[in-house]
Amino acid sequence: MIVVDEYLAIRSLLGDVPVGLPDEPLALTASAHWRLLQRIHSPSGGQLSQALATLSSAGRDVLRRPAPAVLEVLDPRPLLDEAAQIAARYGRTGLLNAETAAGLAHGRQLWFGTERNIGIRLREIAVDLGSEVHVAA
Amino acid sequence: MTTTGKDLLEEFRRQRLAGDPRLTDADKEILRRITTGDLSDEFADSLVSISDADPLLGGGFDPDDD
């Protein structure tokens, strides 16, 4: 299983998996899904929000409840203790990074859809944990 | 692994790679704009702003502060 960011999660739902992404089941952490859901349910008034508002009801539901056969949203509960340990060890990680790193401990690979989505802190933690961080084309 | 098992795994793989069939063509166009098109930078900015606005999520607090 590969842990992906919001970009690759959406692309997987489109059936648009980038070349180079390993042929394995994909998973999104609950905190990353939370960010995506925040974007859907709290429009900011920009072009992005206007575009999201034009999604069909079924389209919104795909983002709200992804088909597990395509994209799994990781249950955060089994990851919480490891995430808390990571947060305590590295400090100032936030749940997003800590949960992602805890997911990495199982998935070993983290794939992003854009370089901009990789925080310096997460990259440092991933390297320290011996996990791989990739950016898909 | 039996042929049945292989066929089943291949069916799971095919479903995974096909994406979610509930998306319409119009939905797909919108989501492409967000992930790889003209709205991708705005999407990245919005994700950062969501994390920045929520210290629990983004890590803005100091764990030494009780």
N, CA and C atoms of all chains as a GROMACS GRO file, in nm:
protein
  609
    1MET      N    1   0.084  -0.120   0.000
    1MET     CA    2   0.000   0.000   0.000
    1MET      C    3   0.087   0.125   0.000
    2ILE      N    4   0.044   0.223  -0.077
    2ILE     CA    5   0.118   0.348  -0.088
    2ILE      C    6   0.034   0.461  -0.031
    3VAL      N    7   0.097   0.545   0.052
    3VAL     CA    8   0.027   0.661   0.107
    3VAL      C    9   0.044   0.777   0.008
    4VAL      N   10  -0.066   0.838  -0.029
    4VAL     CA   11  -0.062   0.948  -0.126
    4VAL      C   12  -0.119   1.076  -0.066
    5ASP      N   13  -0.092   1.188  -0.131
    5ASP     CA   14  -0.148   1.316  -0.087
    5ASP      C   15  -0.282   1.340  -0.156
    6GLU      N   16  -0.338   1.458  -0.130
    6GLU     CA   17  -0.470   1.489  -0.183
    6GLU      C   18  -0.471   1.491  -0.336
    7TYR      N   19  -0.361   1.538  -0.395
    7TYR     CA   20  -0.354   1.547  -0.542
    7TYR      C   21  -0.364   1.409  -0.606
    8LEU      N   22  -0.281   1.318  -0.559
    8LEU     CA   23  -0.281   1.184  -0.618
    8LEU      C   24  -0.407   1.107  -0.580
    9ALA      N   25  -0.462   1.138  -0.465
    9ALA     CA   26  -0.588   1.075  -0.426
    9ALA      C   27  -0.696   1.109  -0.528
   10ILE      N   28  -0.706   1.237  -0.561
   10ILE     CA   29  -0.808   1.278  -0.658
   10ILE      C   30  -0.778   1.219  -0.796
   11ARG      N   31  -0.650   1.220  -0.832
   11ARG     CA   32  -0.616   1.164  -0.964
   11ARG      C   33  -0.650   1.014  -0.970
   12SER      N   34  -0.634   0.945  -0.860
   12SER     CA   35  -0.669   0.803  -0.861
   12SER      C   36  -0.819   0.785  -0.883
   13LEU      N   37  -0.897   0.876  -0.826
   13LEU     CA   38  -1.043   0.867  -0.845
   13LEU      C   39  -1.082   0.896  -0.989
   14LEU      N   40  -0.997   0.975  -1.057
   14LEU     CA   41  -1.019   1.003  -1.200
   14LEU      C   42  -0.975   0.887  -1.288
   15GLY      N   43  -0.903   0.793  -1.231
   15GLY     CA   44  -0.843   0.687  -1.313
   15GLY      C   45  -0.722   0.739  -1.387
   16ASP      N   46  -0.662   0.844  -1.336
   16ASP     CA   47  -0.548   0.911  -1.399
   16ASP      C   48  -0.425   0.892  -1.310
   17VAL      N   49  -0.383   0.769  -1.299
   17VAL     CA   50  -0.267   0.741  -1.214
   17VAL      C   51  -0.140   0.775  -1.292
   18PRO      N   52  -0.052   0.858  -1.234
   18PRO     CA   53   0.068   0.901  -1.306
   18PRO      C   54   0.162   0.785  -1.339
   19VAL      N   55   0.230   0.801  -1.449
   19VAL     CA   56   0.333   0.704  -1.485
   19VAL      C   57   0.440   0.705  -1.375
   20GLY      N   58   0.484   0.590  -1.338
   20GLY     CA   59   0.588   0.582  -1.235
   20GLY      C   60   0.534   0.547  -1.098
   21LEU      N   61   0.404   0.571  -1.078
   21LEU     CA   62   0.345   0.534  -0.949
   21LEU      C   63   0.334   0.382  -0.943
   22PRO      N   64   0.389   0.319  -0.840
   22PRO     CA   65   0.383   0.172  -0.832
   22PRO      C   66   0.241   0.119  -0.839
   23ASP      N   67   0.228   0.004  -0.896
   23ASP     CA   68   0.098  -0.058  -0.916
   23ASP      C   69   0.053  -0.128  -0.789
   24GLU      N   70   0.014  -0.047  -0.693
   24GLU     CA   71  -0.028  -0.100  -0.563
   24GLU      C   72  -0.150  -0.021  -0.514
   25PRO      N   73  -0.227  -0.078  -0.421
   25PRO     CA   74  -0.339  -0.004  -0.363
   25PRO      C   75  -0.292   0.128  -0.302
   26LEU      N   76  -0.379   0.230  -0.312
   26LEU     CA   77  -0.344   0.364  -0.264
   26LEU      C   78  -0.426   0.399  -0.141
   27ALA      N   79  -0.366   0.476  -0.053
   27ALA     CA   80  -0.435   0.516   0.070
   27ALA      C   81  -0.410   0.662   0.100
   28LEU      N   82  -0.512   0.726   0.156
   28LEU     CA   83  -0.505   0.866   0.200
   28LEU      C   84  -0.525   0.867   0.350
   29THR      N   85  -0.444   0.944   0.422
   29THR     CA   86  -0.465   0.950   0.566
   29THR      C   87  -0.594   1.026   0.597
   30ALA      N   88  -0.649   1.000   0.713
   30ALA     CA   89  -0.774   1.067   0.752
   30ALA      C   90  -0.754   1.218   0.764
   31SER      N   91  -0.637   1.261   0.812
   31SER     CA   92  -0.615   1.405   0.827
   31SER      C   93  -0.602   1.474   0.690
   32ALA      N   94  -0.545   1.405   0.592
   32ALA     CA   95  -0.540   1.462   0.458
   32ALA      C   96  -0.680   1.465   0.398
   33HIS      N   97  -0.758   1.361   0.426
   33HIS     CA   98  -0.897   1.362   0.379
   33HIS      C   99  -0.974   1.475   0.446
   34TRP      N  100  -0.944   1.498   0.572
   34TRP     CA  101  -1.007   1.609   0.646
   34TRP      C  102  -0.979   1.743   0.576
   35ARG      N  103  -0.852   1.763   0.534
   35ARG     CA  104  -0.820   1.888   0.462
   35ARG      C  105  -0.900   1.900   0.334
   36LEU      N  106  -0.910   1.790   0.263
   36LEU     CA  107  -0.987   1.791   0.139
   36LEU      C  108  -1.134   1.822   0.165
   37LEU      N  109  -1.188   1.761   0.269
   37LEU     CA  110  -1.328   1.784   0.304
   37LEU      C  111  -1.351   1.928   0.349
   38GLN      N  112  -1.252   1.984   0.420
   38GLN     CA  113  -1.262   2.125   0.459
   38GLN      C  114  -1.276   2.213   0.335
   39ARG      N  115  -1.199   2.180   0.234
   39ARG     CA  116  -1.202   2.259   0.110
   39ARG      C  117  -1.339   2.250   0.042
   40ILE      N  118  -1.399   2.133   0.051
   40ILE     CA  119  -1.529   2.113  -0.013
   40ILE      C  120  -1.640   2.183   0.064
   41HIS      N  121  -1.635   2.169   0.196
   41HIS     CA  122  -1.747   2.219   0.277
   41HIS      C  123  -1.730   2.364   0.322
   42SER      N  124  -1.612   2.420   0.308
   42SER     CA  125  -1.589   2.559   0.348
   42SER      C  126  -1.537   2.639   0.230
   43PRO      N  127  -1.623   2.672   0.137
   43PRO     CA  128  -1.577   2.746   0.019
   43PRO      C  129  -1.519   2.882   0.056
   44SER      N  130  -1.413   2.921  -0.015
   44SER     CA  131  -1.344   3.046   0.018
   44SER      C  132  -1.385   3.161  -0.074
   45GLY      N  133  -1.455   3.129  -0.179
   45GLY     CA  134  -1.501   3.235  -0.269
   45GLY      C  135  -1.412   3.253  -0.391
   46GLY      N  136  -1.300   3.184  -0.397
   46GLY     CA  137  -1.210   3.194  -0.511
   46GLY      C  138  -1.254   3.107  -0.627
   47GLN      N  139  -1.171   3.103  -0.730
   47GLN     CA  140  -1.202   3.022  -0.847
   47GLN      C  141  -1.213   2.874  -0.811
   48LEU      N  142  -1.127   2.832  -0.720
   48LEU     CA  143  -1.129   2.691  -0.679
   48LEU      C  144  -1.264   2.654  -0.619
   49SER      N  145  -1.312   2.739  -0.530
   49SER     CA  146  -1.441   2.711  -0.466
   49SER      C  147  -1.554   2.713  -0.568
   50GLN      N  148  -1.545   2.806  -0.662
   50GLN     CA  149  -1.648   2.812  -0.766
   50GLN      C  150  -1.650   2.684  -0.849
   51ALA      N  151  -1.530   2.635  -0.879
   51ALA     CA  152  -1.522   2.512  -0.959
   51ALA      C  153  -1.576   2.394  -0.880
   52LEU      N  154  -1.537   2.385  -0.752
   52LEU     CA  155  -1.584   2.273  -0.670
   52LEU      C  156  -1.737   2.276  -0.654
   53ALA      N  157  -1.791   2.398  -0.653
   53ALA     CA  158  -1.936   2.412  -0.636
   53ALA      C  159  -2.013   2.358  -0.756
   54THR      N  160  -1.946   2.345  -0.868
   54THR     CA  161  -2.015   2.295  -0.988
   54THR      C  162  -2.007   2.142  -1.000
   55LEU      N  163  -1.939   2.077  -0.907
   55LEU     CA  164  -1.938   1.930  -0.909
   55LEU      C  165  -2.081   1.878  -0.893
   56SER      N  166  -2.109   1.768  -0.958
   56SER     CA  167  -2.239   1.706  -0.940
   56SER      C  168  -2.249   1.650  -0.797
   57SER      N  169  -2.370   1.620  -0.758
   57SER     CA  170  -2.389   1.561  -0.625
   57SER      C  171  -2.310   1.430  -0.612
   58ALA      N  172  -2.312   1.352  -0.718
   58ALA     CA  173  -2.236   1.226  -0.716
   58ALA      C  174  -2.086   1.254  -0.711
   59GLY      N  175  -2.045   1.360  -0.781
   59GLY     CA  176  -1.903   1.396  -0.781
   59GLY      C  177  -1.855   1.437  -0.643
   60ARG      N  178  -1.936   1.515  -0.575
   60ARG     CA  179  -1.901   1.554  -0.438
   60ARG      C  180  -1.895   1.430  -0.348
   61ASP      N  181  -1.987   1.339  -0.371
   61ASP     CA  182  -1.991   1.219  -0.288
   61ASP      C  183  -1.867   1.133  -0.311
   62VAL      N  184  -1.814   1.135  -0.431
   62VAL     CA  185  -1.691   1.060  -0.459
   62VAL      C  186  -1.577   1.112  -0.372
   63LEU      N  187  -1.569   1.244  -0.356
   63LEU     CA  188  -1.464   1.301  -0.271
   63LEU      C  189  -1.494   1.280  -0.122
   64ARG      N  190  -1.622   1.285  -0.089
   64ARG     CA  191  -1.659   1.269   0.052
   64ARG      C  192  -1.642   1.124   0.099
   65ARG      N  193  -1.677   1.033   0.013
   65ARG     CA  194  -1.670   0.890   0.048
   65ARG      C  195  -1.610   0.813  -0.069
   66PRO      N  196  -1.478   0.818  -0.083
   66PRO     CA  197  -1.413   0.749  -0.196
   66PRO      C  198  -1.442   0.599  -0.196
   67ALA      N  199  -1.454   0.544  -0.315
   67ALA     CA  200  -1.476   0.399  -0.326
   67ALA      C  201  -1.350   0.328  -0.274
   68PRO      N  202  -1.364   0.243  -0.175
   68PRO     CA  203  -1.246   0.174  -0.118
   68PRO      C  204  -1.171   0.091  -0.221
   69ALA      N  205  -1.239   0.047  -0.324
   69ALA     CA  206  -1.171  -0.032  -0.427
   69ALA      C  207  -1.070   0.054  -0.503
   70VAL      N  208  -1.091   0.186  -0.500
   70VAL     CA  209  -1.003   0.278  -0.574
   70VAL      C  210  -0.906   0.346  -0.479
   71LEU      N  211  -0.957   0.395  -0.369
   71LEU     CA  212  -0.877   0.472  -0.274
   71LEU      C  213  -0.925   0.444  -0.132
   72GLU      N  214  -0.834   0.399  -0.050
   72GLU     CA  215  -0.869   0.372   0.089
   72GLU      C  216  -0.835   0.492   0.176
   73VAL      N  217  -0.928   0.533   0.260
   73VAL     CA  218  -0.898   0.633   0.362
   73VAL      C  219  -0.858   0.556   0.487
   74LEU      N  220  -0.734   0.578   0.532
   74LEU     CA  221  -0.682   0.502   0.645
   74LEU      C  222  -0.759   0.533   0.773
   75ASP      N  223  -0.796   0.430   0.843
   75ASP     CA  224  -0.857   0.447   0.974
   75ASP      C  225  -0.751   0.508   1.066
   76PRO      N  226  -0.777   0.626   1.124
   76PRO     CA  227  -0.672   0.690   1.205
   76PRO      C  228  -0.649   0.624   1.340
   77ARG      N  229  -0.746   0.549   1.388
   77ARG     CA  230  -0.736   0.500   1.526
   77ARG      C  231  -0.615   0.411   1.551
   78PRO      N  232  -0.587   0.314   1.462
   78PRO     CA  233  -0.468   0.230   1.489
   78PRO      C  234  -0.337   0.306   1.475
   79LEU      N  235  -0.343   0.425   1.411
   79LEU     CA  236  -0.220   0.500   1.387
   79LEU      C  237  -0.194   0.605   1.494
   80LEU      N  238  -0.294   0.630   1.579
   80LEU     CA  239  -0.284   0.743   1.671
   80LEU      C  240  -0.166   0.732   1.767
   81ASP      N  241  -0.144   0.614   1.824
   81ASP     CA  242  -0.036   0.602   1.921
   81ASP      C  243   0.099   0.626   1.854
   82GLU      N  244   0.118   0.567   1.736
   82GLU     CA  245   0.244   0.589   1.664
   82GLU      C  246   0.257   0.735   1.623
   83ALA      N  247   0.146   0.795   1.581
   83ALA     CA  248   0.150   0.936   1.543
   83ALA      C  249   0.189   1.023   1.662
   84ALA      N  250   0.136   0.990   1.780
   84ALA     CA  251   0.169   1.067   1.900
   84ALA      C  252   0.317   1.049   1.936
   85GLN      N  253   0.367   0.928   1.918
   85GLN     CA  254   0.510   0.905   1.945
   85GLN      C  255   0.597   0.985   1.848
   86ILE      N  256   0.556   0.989   1.724
   86ILE     CA  257   0.632   1.066   1.623
   86ILE      C  258   0.626   1.215   1.657
   87ALA      N  259   0.507   1.262   1.695
   87ALA     CA  260   0.493   1.403   1.732
   87ALA      C  261   0.581   1.437   1.852
   88ALA      N  262   0.585   1.345   1.950
   88ALA     CA  263   0.666   1.369   2.070
   88ALA      C  264   0.815   1.367   2.037
   89ARG      N  265   0.853   1.277   1.948
   89ARG     CA  266   0.996   1.260   1.916
   89ARG      C  267   1.047   1.378   1.833
   90TYR      N  268   0.968   1.420   1.735
   90TYR     CA  269   1.018   1.522   1.642
   90TYR      C  270   0.968   1.663   1.674
   91GLY      N  271   0.855   1.672   1.744
   91GLY     CA  272   0.803   1.803   1.784
   91GLY      C  273   0.741   1.882   1.671
   92ARG      N  274   0.638   1.958   1.706
   92ARG     CA  275   0.572   2.049   1.612
   92ARG      C  276   0.535   1.985   1.478
   93THR      N  277   0.493   1.861   1.482
   93THR     CA  278   0.460   1.796   1.355
   93THR      C  279   0.317   1.826   1.312
   94GLY      N  280   0.227   1.838   1.408
   94GLY     CA  281   0.087   1.847   1.374
   94GLY      C  282   0.035   1.709   1.338
   95LEU      N  283  -0.097   1.693   1.349
   95LEU     CA  284  -0.157   1.563   1.323
   95LEU      C  285  -0.137   1.520   1.178
   96LEU      N  286  -0.142   1.615   1.087
   96LEU     CA  287  -0.128   1.581   0.945
   96LEU      C  288   0.004   1.510   0.918
   97ASN      N  289   0.113   1.570   0.962
   97ASN     CA  290   0.244   1.509   0.939
   97ASN      C  291   0.265   1.383   1.023
   98ALA      N  292   0.220   1.388   1.148
   98ALA     CA  293   0.242   1.273   1.237
   98ALA      C  294   0.165   1.151   1.187
   99GLU      N  295   0.041   1.174   1.145
   99GLU     CA  296  -0.039   1.062   1.096
   99GLU      C  297   0.016   1.009   0.964
  100THR      N  298   0.061   1.101   0.880
  100THR     CA  299   0.120   1.058   0.753
  100THR      C  300   0.246   0.976   0.779
  101ALA      N  301   0.328   1.022   0.871
  101ALA     CA  302   0.450   0.948   0.903
  101ALA      C  303   0.417   0.813   0.964
  102ALA      N  304   0.313   0.807   1.047
  102ALA     CA  305   0.272   0.680   1.104
  102ALA      C  306   0.222   0.586   0.994
  103GLY      N  307   0.151   0.642   0.898
  103GLY     CA  308   0.107   0.562   0.784
  103GLY      C  309   0.225   0.512   0.704
  104LEU      N  310   0.328   0.595   0.696
  104LEU     CA  311   0.450   0.556   0.624
  104LEU      C  312   0.516   0.436   0.689
  105ALA      N  313   0.508   0.431   0.820
  105ALA     CA  314   0.572   0.320   0.891
  105ALA      C  315   0.516   0.187   0.842
  106HIS      N  316   0.394   0.192   0.788
  106HIS     CA  317   0.334   0.070   0.734
  106HIS      C  318   0.348   0.063   0.582
  107GLY      N  319   0.332   0.176   0.518
  107GLY     CA  320   0.332   0.175   0.372
  107GLY      C  321   0.470   0.187   0.311
  108ARG      N  322   0.562   0.249   0.383
  108ARG     CA  323   0.702   0.266   0.342
  108ARG      C  324   0.721   0.364   0.229
  109GLN      N  325   0.619   0.398   0.156
  109GLN     CA  326   0.635   0.492   0.045
  109GLN      C  327   0.529   0.600   0.053
  110LEU      N  328   0.571   0.722   0.029
  110LEU     CA  329   0.479   0.835   0.026
  110LEU      C  330   0.493   0.903  -0.110
  111TRP      N  331   0.382   0.920  -0.176
  111TRP     CA  332   0.383   0.982  -0.309
  111TRP      C  333   0.298   1.110  -0.306
  112PHE      N  334   0.358   1.217  -0.361
  112PHE     CA  335   0.288   1.345  -0.370
  112PHE      C  336   0.258   1.377  -0.516
  113GLY      N  337   0.152   1.456  -0.533
  113GLY     CA  338   0.117   1.500  -0.667
  113GLY      C  339   0.183   1.631  -0.702
  114THR      N  340   0.237   1.700  -0.603
  114THR     CA  341   0.305   1.827  -0.627
  114THR      C  342   0.412   1.847  -0.519
  115GLU      N  343   0.523   1.902  -0.562
  115GLU     CA  344   0.634   1.929  -0.469
  115GLU      C  345   0.589   2.022  -0.357
  116ARG      N  346   0.497   2.113  -0.391
  116ARG     CA  347   0.453   2.213  -0.295
  116ARG      C  348   0.382   2.153  -0.175
  117ASN      N  349   0.336   2.030  -0.191
  117ASN     CA  350   0.260   1.968  -0.083
  117ASN      C  351   0.349   1.896   0.019
  118ILE      N  352   0.479   1.896  -0.006
  118ILE     CA  353   0.571   1.829   0.085
  118ILE      C  354   0.628   1.931   0.182
  119GLY      N  355   0.600   1.913   0.308
  119GLY     CA  356   0.657   2.002   0.408
  119GLY      C  357   0.800   1.960   0.440
  120ILE      N  358   0.882   2.056   0.479
  120ILE     CA  359   1.021   2.026   0.515
  120ILE      C  360   1.024   1.927   0.630
  121ARG      N  361   0.935   1.950   0.728
  121ARG     CA  362   0.933   1.865   0.847
  121ARG      C  363   0.901   1.720   0.811
  122LEU      N  364   0.801   1.702   0.725
  122LEU     CA  365   0.762   1.566   0.687
  122LEU      C  366   0.875   1.497   0.612
  123ARG      N  367   0.941   1.570   0.526
  123ARG     CA  368   1.051   1.509   0.451
  123ARG      C  369   1.162   1.464   0.547
  124GLU      N  370   1.192   1.548   0.645
  124GLU     CA  371   1.296   1.513   0.743
  124GLU      C  372   1.258   1.387   0.821
  125ILE      N  373   1.132   1.382   0.862
  125ILE     CA  374   1.086   1.267   0.939
  125ILE      C  375   1.091   1.140   0.854
  126ALA      N  376   1.043   1.151   0.730
  126ALA     CA  377   1.040   1.034   0.641
  126ALA      C  378   1.181   0.980   0.620
  127VAL      N  379   1.275   1.070   0.597
  127VAL     CA  380   1.414   1.027   0.576
  127VAL      C  381   1.466   0.958   0.702
  128ASP      N  382   1.435   1.018   0.817
  128ASP     CA  383   1.482   0.962   0.942
  128ASP      C  384   1.422   0.823   0.968
  129LEU      N  385   1.299   0.802   0.919
  129LEU     CA  386   1.232   0.673   0.939
  129LEU      C  387   1.270   0.573   0.830
  130GLY      N  388   1.350   0.618   0.736
  130GLY     CA  389   1.391   0.529   0.628
  130GLY      C  390   1.283   0.506   0.525
  131SER      N  391   1.188   0.601   0.516
  131SER     CA  392   1.080   0.589   0.419
  131SER      C  393   1.111   0.673   0.295
  132GLU      N  394   1.049   0.636   0.185
  132GLU     CA  395   1.076   0.704   0.060
  132GLU      C  396   0.968   0.808   0.032
  133VAL      N  397   1.011   0.925  -0.014
  133VAL     CA  398   0.918   1.030  -0.054
  133VAL      C  399   0.937   1.057  -0.203
  134HIS      N  400   0.829   1.050  -0.276
  134HIS     CA  401   0.836   1.066  -0.422
  134HIS      C  402   0.737   1.174  -0.466
  135VAL      N  403   0.769   1.236  -0.579
  135VAL     CA  404   0.675   1.327  -0.644
  135VAL      C  405   0.645   1.271  -0.782
  136ALA      N  406   0.516   1.250  -0.809
  136ALA     CA  407   0.476   1.194  -0.938
  136ALA      C  408   0.473   1.304  -1.043
  137ALA      N  409   0.502   1.267  -1.164
  137ALA     CA  410   0.500   1.365  -1.275
  137ALA      C  411   0.357   1.394  -1.316
  138MET      N  412  -0.103  -1.980  -0.624
  138MET     CA  413  -0.231  -1.911  -0.635
  138MET      C  414  -0.313  -1.973  -0.749
  139THR      N  415  -0.441  -1.993  -0.724
  139THR     CA  416  -0.527  -2.053  -0.826
  139THR      C  417  -0.561  -1.951  -0.934
  140THR      N  418  -0.613  -2.003  -1.046
  140THR     CA  419  -0.656  -1.913  -1.153
  140THR      C  420  -0.767  -1.821  -1.104
  141THR      N  421  -0.856  -1.875  -1.022
  141THR     CA  422  -0.966  -1.794  -0.968
  141THR      C  423  -0.910  -1.679  -0.885
  142GLY      N  424  -0.811  -1.710  -0.802
  142GLY     CA  425  -0.750  -1.606  -0.719
  142GLY      C  426  -0.682  -1.500  -0.804
  143LYS      N  427  -0.610  -1.543  -0.904
  143LYS     CA  428  -0.543  -1.447  -0.993
  143LYS      C  429  -0.644  -1.359  -1.065
  144ASP      N  430  -0.751  -1.423  -1.113
  144ASP     CA  431  -0.855  -1.346  -1.184
  144ASP      C  432  -0.918  -1.241  -1.092
  145LEU      N  433  -0.938  -1.281  -0.968
  145LEU     CA  434  -1.000  -1.188  -0.873
  145LEU      C  435  -0.907  -1.071  -0.844
  146LEU      N  436  -0.781  -1.099  -0.823
  146LEU     CA  437  -0.684  -0.991  -0.797
  146LEU      C  438  -0.674  -0.898  -0.918
  147GLU      N  439  -0.678  -0.955  -1.036
  147GLU     CA  440  -0.673  -0.873  -1.156
  147GLU      C  441  -0.798  -0.786  -1.168
  148GLU      N  442  -0.912  -0.839  -1.126
  148GLU     CA  443  -1.036  -0.760  -1.128
  148GLU      C  444  -1.026  -0.645  -1.028
  149PHE      N  445  -0.971  -0.671  -0.910
  149PHE     CA  446  -0.951  -0.564  -0.811
  149PHE      C  447  -0.860  -0.457  -0.869
  150ARG      N  448  -0.753  -0.499  -0.936
  150ARG     CA  449  -0.657  -0.405  -0.994
  150ARG      C  450  -0.725  -0.322  -1.102
  151ARG      N  451  -0.805  -0.387  -1.184
  151ARG     CA  452  -0.873  -0.316  -1.292
  151ARG      C  453  -0.968  -0.210  -1.235
  152GLN      N  454  -1.040  -0.246  -1.129
  152GLN     CA  455  -1.131  -0.150  -1.066
  152GLN      C  456  -1.053  -0.031  -1.009
  153ARG      N  457  -0.939  -0.062  -0.947
  153ARG     CA  458  -0.859   0.046  -0.887
  153ARG      C  459  -0.807   0.143  -0.991
  154LEU      N  460  -0.758   0.089  -1.102
  154LEU     CA  461  -0.699   0.175  -1.205
  154LEU      C  462  -0.805   0.250  -1.286
  155ALA      N  463  -0.928   0.201  -1.284
  155ALA     CA  464  -1.034   0.264  -1.365
  155ALA      C  465  -1.087   0.392  -1.301
  156GLY      N  466  -1.062   0.411  -1.172
  156GLY     CA  467  -1.116   0.528  -1.105
  156GLY      C  468  -1.259   0.504  -1.061
  157ASP      N  469  -1.320   0.609  -1.007
  157ASP     CA  470  -1.454   0.595  -0.952
  157ASP      C  471  -1.558   0.620  -1.061
  158PRO      N  472  -1.641   0.522  -1.092
  158PRO     CA  473  -1.737   0.535  -1.203
  158PRO      C  474  -1.849   0.635  -1.176
  159ARG      N  475  -1.860   0.684  -1.053
  159ARG     CA  476  -1.967   0.780  -1.023
  159ARG      C  477  -1.937   0.919  -1.079
  160LEU      N  478  -1.811   0.946  -1.115
  160LEU     CA  479  -1.776   1.079  -1.167
  160LEU      C  480  -1.827   1.097  -1.309
  161THR      N  481  -1.890   1.211  -1.334
  161THR     CA  482  -1.932   1.244  -1.470
  161THR      C  483  -1.813   1.304  -1.545
  162ASP      N  484  -1.829   1.318  -1.676
  162ASP     CA  485  -1.722   1.381  -1.755
  162ASP      C  486  -1.697   1.524  -1.708
  163ALA      N  487  -1.805   1.595  -1.673
  163ALA     CA  488  -1.789   1.733  -1.625
  163ALA      C  489  -1.715   1.736  -1.491
  164ASP      N  490  -1.748   1.641  -1.404
  164ASP     CA  491  -1.676   1.631  -1.276
  164ASP      C  492  -1.528   1.607  -1.300
  165LYS      N  493  -1.499   1.517  -1.392
  165LYS     CA  494  -1.359   1.484  -1.420
  165LYS      C  495  -1.282   1.606  -1.470
  166GLU      N  496  -1.348   1.686  -1.552
  166GLU     CA  497  -1.282   1.805  -1.606
  166GLU      C  498  -1.249   1.902  -1.492
  167ILE      N  499  -1.341   1.919  -1.401
  167ILE     CA  500  -1.317   2.008  -1.286
  167ILE      C  501  -1.200   1.956  -1.201
  168LEU      N  502  -1.201   1.829  -1.174
  168LEU     CA  503  -1.097   1.771  -1.088
  168LEU      C  504  -0.961   1.770  -1.156
  169ARG      N  505  -0.960   1.761  -1.289
  169ARG     CA  506  -0.832   1.772  -1.361
  169ARG      C  507  -0.777   1.914  -1.349
  170ARG      N  508  -0.866   2.013  -1.357
  170ARG     CA  509  -0.820   2.152  -1.342
  170ARG      C  510  -0.755   2.173  -1.205
  171ILE      N  511  -0.812   2.108  -1.103
  171ILE     CA  512  -0.763   2.126  -0.967
  171ILE      C  513  -0.630   2.055  -0.944
  172THR      N  514  -0.614   1.938  -1.002
  172THR     CA  515  -0.494   1.859  -0.974
  172THR      C  516  -0.379   1.885  -1.069
  173THR      N  517  -0.409   1.905  -1.196
  173THR     CA  518  -0.301   1.920  -1.294
  173THR      C  519  -0.320   2.041  -1.385
  174GLY      N  520  -0.426   2.117  -1.363
  174GLY     CA  521  -0.455   2.229  -1.453
  174GLY      C  522  -0.438   2.365  -1.389
  175ASP      N  523  -0.517   2.459  -1.435
  175ASP     CA  524  -0.500   2.598  -1.397
  175ASP      C  525  -0.531   2.628  -1.250
  176LEU      N  526  -0.600   2.538  -1.182
  176LEU     CA  527  -0.634   2.563  -1.041
  176LEU      C  528  -0.544   2.487  -0.944
  177SER      N  529  -0.441   2.422  -0.995
  177SER     CA  530  -0.359   2.337  -0.907
  177SER      C  531  -0.283   2.419  -0.803
  178ASP      N  532  -0.234   2.536  -0.841
  178ASP     CA  533  -0.163   2.620  -0.744
  178ASP      C  534  -0.258   2.672  -0.636
  179GLU      N  535  -0.377   2.712  -0.680
  179GLU     CA  536  -0.475   2.761  -0.582
  179GLU      C  537  -0.515   2.649  -0.486
  180PHE      N  538  -0.522   2.528  -0.538
  180PHE     CA  539  -0.553   2.412  -0.452
  180PHE      C  540  -0.442   2.392  -0.349
  181ALA      N  541  -0.318   2.399  -0.392
  181ALA     CA  542  -0.205   2.382  -0.300
  181ALA      C  543  -0.208   2.491  -0.192
  182ASP      N  544  -0.233   2.614  -0.234
  182ASP     CA  545  -0.241   2.725  -0.138
  182ASP      C  546  -0.352   2.702  -0.036
  183SER      N  547  -0.464   2.652  -0.085
  183SER     CA  548  -0.578   2.634   0.005
  183SER      C  549  -0.550   2.524   0.108
  184LEU      N  550  -0.479   2.420   0.066
  184LEU     CA  551  -0.446   2.313   0.162
  184LEU      C  552  -0.352   2.366   0.271
  185VAL      N  553  -0.256   2.446   0.230
  185VAL     CA  554  -0.163   2.506   0.327
  185VAL      C  555  -0.239   2.596   0.424
  186SER      N  556  -0.331   2.674   0.371
  186SER     CA  557  -0.404   2.767   0.459
  186SER      C  558  -0.491   2.692   0.559
  187ILE      N  559  -0.544   2.578   0.517
  187ILE     CA  560  -0.624   2.497   0.610
  187ILE      C  561  -0.536   2.445   0.723
  188SER      N  562  -0.417   2.398   0.689
  188SER     CA  563  -0.324   2.349   0.792
  188SER      C  564  -0.280   2.463   0.884
  189ASP      N  565  -0.250   2.578   0.824
  189ASP     CA  566  -0.202   2.691   0.904
  189ASP      C  567  -0.309   2.742   1.001
  190ALA      N  568  -0.434   2.728   0.962
  190ALA     CA  569  -0.543   2.779   1.046
  190ALA      C  570  -0.578   2.684   1.160
  191ASP      N  571  -0.522   2.566   1.159
  191ASP     CA  572  -0.557   2.464   1.259
  191ASP      C  573  -0.429   2.409   1.321
  192PRO      N  574  -0.387   2.461   1.437
  192PRO     CA  575  -0.260   2.418   1.498
  192PRO      C  576  -0.254   2.268   1.526
  193LEU      N  577  -0.366   2.209   1.562
  193LEU     CA  578  -0.365   2.065   1.588
  193LEU      C  579  -0.330   1.989   1.460
  194LEU      N  580  -0.385   2.035   1.352
  194LEU     CA  581  -0.359   1.968   1.223
  194LEU      C  582  -0.220   2.004   1.169
  195GLY      N  583  -0.189   2.132   1.172
  195GLY     CA  584  -0.067   2.178   1.106
  195GLY      C  585   0.057   2.182   1.194
  196GLY      N  586   0.038   2.172   1.326
  196GLY     CA  587   0.154   2.167   1.414
  196GLY      C  588   0.207   2.302   1.457
  197GLY      N  589   0.120   2.399   1.468
  197GLY     CA  590   0.168   2.533   1.503
  197GLY      C  591   0.193   2.556   1.650
  198PHE      N  592   0.152   2.460   1.733
  198PHE     CA  593   0.167   2.484   1.876
  198PHE      C  594   0.299   2.424   1.927
  199ASP      N  595   0.345   2.475   2.039
  199ASP     CA  596   0.465   2.424   2.102
  199ASP      C  597   0.428   2.319   2.204
  200PRO      N  598   0.473   2.194   2.189
  200PRO     CA  599   0.434   2.088   2.282
  200PRO      C  600   0.481   2.113   2.423
  201ASP      N  601   0.577   2.205   2.443
  201ASP     CA  602   0.622   2.235   2.578
  201ASP      C  603   0.526   2.330   2.650
  202ASP      N  604   0.434   2.390   2.574
  202ASP     CA  605   0.335   2.479   2.635
  202ASP      C  606   0.217   2.396   2.684
  203ASP      N  607   0.200   2.386   2.814
  203ASP     CA  608   0.087   2.308   2.870
  203ASP      C  609  -0.038   2.393   2.875
   0.00000   0.00000   0.00000
